[in-house]
Amino acid sequence: MGRDKVTVLSKPGCVQCDATVRALEKKGIDFVRVDVTDDAEALDLARGLGYLSAPVVVTPEGEHWAGFRPDRIADLDAGPGREPPAAPTLVGPGQ
C-alpha cells in the first residue's frame, strides 16, 4: 500500500468507494486505490482495522475511517504548493 500516500481500500461496484475517489481527485490528493477483492493483504488490513465495509481510507499519518466521509476528506492536505487539478478541457467539433 502507499505509505506516503492516502490509501483507499475499495471493491468493485461500490458507490461510496467511487465517491471517495472522485472527492480525493477533486481535492488533488495523491492516493492509491487497492481492490480488496484482488488483494488479500488489503483485505487483511481493512479487517485488522476493524472494518467490514468499503471504502476504508488510511492516511500516511495512520488515521483511518470507513465510508464516504467528505468531512474527513476536506481535512486532508493536498501537499505543499499543490492545487486541485483543473477541470478537463473538452475537445470536440467546433471547439
C-alpha positions in Angstrom: 0.0 0.0 0.0 1.1 3.6 -0.4 2.8 4.5 2.9 3.5 8.1 1.6 0.0 8.4 0.1 -3.6 8.1 1.1 -4.7 4.5 0.6 -8.3 3.7 -0.5 -9.3 0.1 0.1 -12.3 -0.4 -2.2 -14.3 -3.0 -4.0 -15.9 -3.1 -7.5 -19.4 -1.6 -7.8 -19.1 0.4 -4.6 -20.8 3.7 -4.9 -19.2 5.1 -1.7 -15.8 4.0 -3.0 -16.2 5.8 -6.3 -17.5 8.9 -4.5 -14.4 8.9 -2.2 -12.0 8.5 -5.2 -13.8 11.4 -7.0 -13.5 13.6 -3.9 -9.8 12.9 -3.5 -9.2 13.6 -7.1 -11.1 16.9 -7.0 -9.1 18.0 -4.0 -5.8 17.0 -5.6 -4.9 14.4 -3.0 -2.2 11.8 -4.1 -3.7 8.4 -3.4 -3.5 4.7 -4.3 -6.7 2.6 -4.8 -6.5 -1.0 -3.9 -9.2 -3.6 -4.6 -9.8 -5.7 -1.6 -11.3 -8.5 -3.7 -8.0 -8.9 -5.6 -5.5 -8.2 -2.7 -5.5 -10.4 0.4 -3.1 -8.0 2.2 -5.5 -5.1 1.7 -8.5 -7.2 2.9 -6.5 -8.2 6.0 -5.6 -4.6 6.6 -9.2 -3.5 6.5 -10.3 -6.3 8.8 -7.4 -5.6 11.1 -8.5 -2.0 11.5 -12.0 -3.3 12.4 -13.8 -2.6 9.2 -16.3 -4.8 7.4 -17.4 -2.4 4.7 -15.7 -0.3 2.0 -14.2 2.0 1.3 -11.6 2.1 4.1 -9.3 5.2 3.8 -5.9 5.2 5.5 -3.8 8.3 5.6 0.0 8.3 5.7 -0.2 9.5 9.3 -2.2 6.3 10.2 -5.6 7.9 10.6 -8.4 5.8 9.1 -12.1 5.7 8.5 -14.7 3.8 6.5 -17.4 5.0 4.2 -17.7 8.2 2.1 -16.6 10.9 4.5 -16.4 14.3 2.7 -15.8 16.0 6.1 -12.6 13.9 6.6 -11.5 14.3 3.0 -11.9 18.1 3.4 -9.4 18.0 6.3 -6.7 16.3 4.1 -3.9 18.5 2.8 -3.1 18.3 -0.9 0.5 18.9 0.0 2.8 22.0 -0.2 2.1 24.1 -3.3 -0.5 21.6 -4.6 -3.7 22.9 -6.0 -6.7 20.7 -7.0 -6.4 19.7 -10.7 -8.1 21.9 -13.3 -11.2 20.8 -14.9 -10.6 18.7 -18.0 -10.7 20.5 -21.3 -13.5 19.4 -23.6 -12.4 18.8 -27.2 -14.9 18.2 -29.9 -16.5 19.6 -33.1 -16.4 23.3 -33.2 -14.0 23.7 -30.2 
